[in-house]
Amino acid sequence: MAKDHAHNHSHVHHKLTGRNLLFSILLNIGITAAQVIGGLVSGSLSLLSDALHNFSDVLSLIVSYFANRLAKKEASIKRTFGFKRAEIMAAFINAASLMVIAAILIFEAVERLQNPQEISARIVIILSGVAIFGNGLSVLLLRRDSKVNMNMRSAYLHLITDLMASVAVLIGGLLMKYYKVYWVDSVLTFAIAVYLIVVGYDLLKRSFKILMLYTPDSVEVKEIVNTINALPKVKSIHHVHVWQLNEEETHLEAHIDFANNIQVSEFIEILHNIEDILHKNFGINHVTLQPEYGKKDNKDVIVQD
């Protein structure tokens, strides 16, 4: 079967160097080490939970860093798409890790709430202040990249939740120091965990949809079909697949049935028109169409392969 492949590359690629990500990794390694030591010395569960979250950040940032490097590798005979999905995989792994960490923190918080312990608030206050500075700097470094890249957004979310967790730990340390309410340590840990679930779930769902080749939420397949079927010489478009390879590339593959046995040159002209329509109205930048005339196949819009 003859196929014509069209690729519209008018979308703009945001260049990600990974340098800021590497700096954030080194910064978070230092924060994690300090918080683990401080948590063990002070007996603070919220400080240890923040350290655990920071450690997860280190792992997630490392995953994001290598995914960012892999995504830049060129396609080959063995990997015709290259590693363009590496960053989506990283986002999925990072989001899933947020959920697991949250479950562990909830379990620990409930257990500690039943048996509150005296905590060295001074150490908690100092180290949470250090973590706020370090995480705040990392958040600023990744803020721009997080707006255009799901992988960077997953790393950014890890860091921003850590920043908020550190602020909560600082507040808890002040309350413990001046009011001796040690149970607040467990309550803050529980609140941090709930927030992790909230921010992690959305990213997990979005990355899962891309990995499973879902139709993007912004694309209406029925509207595409009606638009193309209204074009001159087109009888019907059917056997439609729409998916995202990554955040920058949305693909459409379909069969297109013509009313007459048109020439290849006419098909190319119609194809260019369809490309423009799909890119302008639906954000689809990679189009593969199989032209047909009088072929007896399934003409349903969606066909199970």
C-alpha positions as CSV (number, residue, x, y, z in Angstrom):
1,M,0.0,0.0,0.0
2,A,1.4,3.4,-1.0
3,K,1.6,5.9,1.8
4,D,2.6,9.6,1.7
5,H,4.3,10.9,4.8
6,A,4.2,14.6,5.6
7,H,6.0,16.3,8.4
8,N,5.3,19.9,9.4
9,H,8.3,21.2,11.4
10,S,7.0,24.8,12.0
11,H,6.8,24.2,15.7
12,V,9.5,25.8,17.8
13,H,11.8,23.5,19.9
14,H,12.8,25.0,23.3
15,K,16.5,24.2,23.8
16,L,17.2,22.6,27.1
17,T,20.8,22.4,28.2
18,G,20.4,20.4,31.4
19,R,23.1,22.5,33.1
20,N,20.6,23.9,35.6
21,L,19.3,20.4,36.3
22,L,22.8,19.2,37.1
23,F,23.4,22.1,39.5
24,S,20.1,21.3,41.2
25,I,21.1,17.6,41.6
26,L,24.4,18.6,43.4
27,L,22.5,21.2,45.6
28,N,19.9,18.6,46.6
29,I,22.5,16.0,47.5
30,G,23.9,18.4,50.0
31,I,20.5,19.3,51.4
32,T,19.6,15.6,51.8
33,A,22.7,14.7,53.7
34,A,22.3,17.6,56.1
35,Q,18.6,16.8,56.7
36,V,19.3,13.1,57.4
37,I,21.9,13.9,60.0
38,G,19.8,16.7,61.5
39,G,16.7,14.5,61.6
40,L,18.5,11.7,63.4
41,V,20.1,14.0,65.9
42,S,16.9,16.0,66.6
43,G,14.4,13.1,66.4
44,S,12.2,15.1,63.9
45,L,10.1,12.9,61.7
46,S,9.1,15.9,59.5
47,L,12.8,16.7,59.0
48,L,13.5,13.1,58.1
49,S,10.4,13.0,55.8
50,D,11.7,16.2,54.1
51,A,15.1,14.5,53.7
52,L,13.4,11.4,52.2
53,H,11.5,13.7,49.8
54,N,14.8,15.5,49.0
55,F,16.4,12.1,48.3
56,S,13.6,11.3,45.9
57,D,14.3,14.6,44.3
58,V,17.9,13.7,43.8
59,L,16.8,10.4,42.1
60,S,14.1,12.1,40.0
61,L,16.5,14.9,38.9
62,I,19.1,12.3,37.9
63,V,16.4,10.5,35.9
64,S,15.3,13.8,34.3
65,Y,18.9,14.8,33.5
66,F,19.7,11.5,31.7
67,A,16.3,11.6,29.9
68,N,17.1,15.1,28.7
69,R,20.4,13.9,27.4
70,L,18.9,10.8,25.7
71,A,16.1,12.9,24.1
72,K,18.8,14.8,22.1
73,K,20.2,11.6,20.5
74,E,19.5,11.3,16.8
75,A,17.3,8.7,15.3
76,S,18.8,5.6,13.7
77,I,17.9,2.4,11.8
78,K,17.3,0.6,15.1
79,R,15.6,3.6,16.8
80,T,13.7,5.4,14.1
81,F,12.2,7.8,16.6
82,G,15.4,8.2,18.6
83,F,14.8,8.6,22.3
84,K,12.1,11.2,22.0
85,R,9.9,9.5,24.6
86,A,12.7,9.3,27.2
87,E,11.5,12.5,28.9
88,I,7.9,11.3,29.0
89,M,9.1,8.1,30.7
90,A,11.1,10.1,33.2
91,A,8.0,12.2,34.0
92,F,5.9,9.1,34.6
93,I,8.6,7.5,36.8
94,N,9.0,10.7,38.8
95,A,5.2,11.2,39.3
96,A,4.8,7.5,40.4
97,S,7.7,8.0,42.9
98,L,5.9,11.0,44.4
99,M,2.8,8.8,45.1
100,V,4.9,6.1,46.7
101,I,6.7,8.5,48.9
102,A,3.5,10.1,49.9
103,A,2.0,6.7,51.1
104,I,5.2,6.1,53.2
105,L,5.0,9.5,54.8
106,I,1.3,9.1,55.7
107,F,2.0,5.7,57.3
108,E,4.9,7.2,59.4
109,A,2.9,10.3,60.3
110,V,0.0,8.3,61.7
111,E,2.3,6.1,63.6
112,R,4.2,9.0,65.2
113,L,1.0,10.9,65.9
114,Q,0.0,8.1,68.2
115,N,3.4,8.3,70.0
116,P,4.6,11.9,69.9
117,Q,8.2,12.4,70.9
118,E,10.2,15.5,72.1
119,I,12.2,17.0,69.3
120,S,15.2,19.4,69.1
121,A,13.4,22.3,67.5
122,R,16.6,24.4,67.0
123,I,18.1,21.9,64.6
124,V,14.8,21.6,62.7
125,I,14.6,25.4,62.3
126,I,18.2,25.8,61.1
127,L,18.1,22.9,58.6
128,S,14.7,23.7,57.2
129,G,16.0,27.2,56.6
130,V,19.0,25.8,54.6
131,A,16.6,23.5,52.6
132,I,14.3,26.5,51.8
133,F,17.3,28.4,50.4
134,G,18.6,25.4,48.4
135,N,15.2,24.3,47.0
136,G,14.2,27.9,46.3
137,L,17.3,28.4,44.2
138,S,16.6,25.1,42.3
139,V,13.0,26.1,41.6
140,L,14.2,29.4,40.1
141,L,16.7,27.6,37.9
142,L,14.1,25.2,36.5
143,R,11.1,27.5,36.4
144,R,11.5,28.6,32.7
145,D,12.1,25.1,31.4
146,S,9.2,23.6,33.3
147,K,6.7,25.6,31.3
148,V,7.6,23.9,28.0
149,N,8.8,20.4,28.9
150,M,6.9,17.7,30.9
151,N,10.2,16.1,32.1
152,M,11.4,19.4,33.4
153,R,8.0,20.0,34.9
154,S,8.2,16.7,36.8
155,A,11.6,17.7,38.3
156,Y,10.2,21.2,39.0
157,L,7.2,19.8,40.8
158,H,9.5,17.6,43.0
159,L,11.5,20.7,43.9
160,I,8.6,23.1,44.5
161,T,6.8,20.5,46.8
162,D,10.1,20.1,48.6
163,L,10.3,23.9,49.0
164,M,6.8,24.0,50.5
165,A,7.6,21.0,52.7
166,S,10.6,22.8,54.1
167,V,8.5,25.9,54.8
168,A,6.0,23.7,56.7
169,V,8.9,22.1,58.6
170,L,10.2,25.5,59.5
171,I,6.8,26.6,60.8
172,G,6.6,23.4,62.8
173,G,10.0,23.9,64.3
174,L,9.0,27.4,65.5
175,L,5.8,26.0,67.0
176,M,7.7,23.3,68.8
177,K,10.4,25.7,70.1
178,Y,8.0,28.3,71.5
179,Y,4.8,26.3,72.2
180,K,6.1,22.7,72.8
181,V,3.4,21.2,70.5
182,Y,5.4,18.3,69.2
183,W,2.4,16.6,67.6
184,V,2.5,19.3,64.9
185,D,5.5,17.5,63.4
186,S,3.3,14.5,62.5
187,V,0.5,16.7,61.3
188,L,2.8,18.6,58.9
189,T,4.3,15.4,57.6
190,F,0.7,14.2,56.8
191,A,-0.1,17.5,55.1
192,I,3.1,17.3,53.0
193,A,2.1,13.7,51.9
194,V,-1.4,14.7,50.9
195,Y,0.0,17.6,48.8
196,L,2.4,15.2,47.1
197,I,-0.5,13.0,46.0
198,V,-2.4,15.9,44.6
199,V,0.5,17.3,42.4
200,G,1.8,13.8,41.5
201,Y,-1.5,12.5,40.2
202,D,-2.0,15.1,37.5
203,L,1.5,14.5,36.1
204,L,1.1,10.8,36.3
205,K,-2.2,10.9,34.4
206,R,-0.8,13.2,31.7
207,S,2.4,11.2,31.1
208,F,0.4,7.9,31.2
209,K,-1.9,9.1,28.4
210,I,1.0,10.0,26.1
211,L,2.8,6.6,26.8
212,M,-0.5,4.8,26.0
213,L,-1.1,6.7,22.8
214,Y,-4.2,8.4,23.9
215,T,-5.7,11.1,21.7
216,P,-4.6,14.5,23.1
217,D,-7.3,16.2,25.1
218,S,-7.1,19.3,22.8
219,V,-7.8,17.3,19.7
220,E,-11.4,16.5,18.6
221,V,-11.3,13.6,16.1
222,K,-14.9,14.1,14.9
223,E,-14.2,17.7,14.1
224,I,-11.1,16.7,12.1
225,V,-13.1,14.1,10.2
226,N,-15.9,16.6,9.4
227,T,-13.4,19.3,8.3
228,I,-11.5,17.0,5.9
229,N,-14.6,15.3,4.6
230,A,-15.9,18.7,3.5
231,L,-12.9,19.2,1.2
232,P,-13.4,18.9,-2.6
233,K,-12.7,15.5,-4.1
234,V,-12.5,13.8,-0.6
235,K,-15.1,11.1,-0.1
236,S,-14.1,10.1,3.4
237,I,-11.3,10.0,5.9
238,H,-11.3,6.9,8.1
239,H,-9.1,4.5,10.1
240,V,-7.9,7.5,12.0
241,H,-5.1,7.4,14.7
242,V,-4.1,10.5,16.6
243,W,-1.4,10.4,19.3
244,Q,1.5,12.4,20.8
245,L,5.1,11.1,20.4
246,N,6.1,13.7,23.0
247,E,5.0,17.1,24.1
248,E,6.2,18.7,20.8
249,E,5.0,16.2,18.3
250,T,1.4,15.3,17.6
251,H,0.9,12.7,14.9
252,L,-2.1,11.8,12.7
253,E,-2.3,8.6,10.6
254,A,-5.4,7.8,8.5
255,H,-6.8,6.4,5.2
256,I,-8.4,8.9,2.8
257,D,-10.9,7.7,0.2
258,F,-11.3,9.8,-2.9
259,A,-14.5,10.1,-5.1
260,N,-12.4,9.9,-8.3
261,N,-9.2,8.2,-9.4
262,I,-7.1,11.3,-9.0
263,Q,-3.4,11.7,-10.1
264,V,-0.6,11.7,-7.6
265,S,0.1,15.4,-8.2
266,E,-3.5,16.2,-7.3
267,F,-3.2,14.1,-4.1
268,I,0.0,16.0,-3.1
269,E,-1.9,19.3,-3.5
270,I,-4.8,18.1,-1.4
271,L,-2.3,16.7,1.2
272,H,-0.5,20.0,1.6
273,N,-3.9,21.7,2.2
274,I,-4.8,19.1,4.8
275,E,-1.4,19.5,6.5
276,D,-2.0,23.3,6.8
277,I,-5.5,22.8,8.2
278,L,-4.4,20.2,10.8
279,H,-1.5,22.2,12.0
280,K,-3.3,25.5,12.2
281,N,-6.6,24.3,13.7
282,F,-5.6,21.2,15.7
283,G,-1.8,21.6,16.4
284,I,-1.0,18.4,14.5
285,N,2.5,18.6,12.9
286,H,3.1,15.1,11.6
287,V,0.7,13.7,9.0
288,T,0.6,10.3,7.3
289,L,-2.2,9.6,4.9
290,Q,-2.9,6.5,2.8
291,P,-4.8,7.5,-0.4
292,E,-7.5,5.1,-1.6
293,Y,-10.0,4.9,-4.5
294,G,-12.7,2.2,-4.6
295,K,-10.9,0.0,-2.0
296,K,-13.3,-2.2,0.0
297,D,-12.1,-1.9,3.5
298,N,-13.6,-0.8,6.8
299,K,-14.7,2.8,6.4
300,D,-15.3,3.5,10.2
301,V,-13.5,6.5,11.7
302,I,-11.9,4.3,14.4
303,V,-10.8,0.8,13.4
304,Q,-9.3,-1.8,15.7
305,D,-6.0,-2.8,14.0
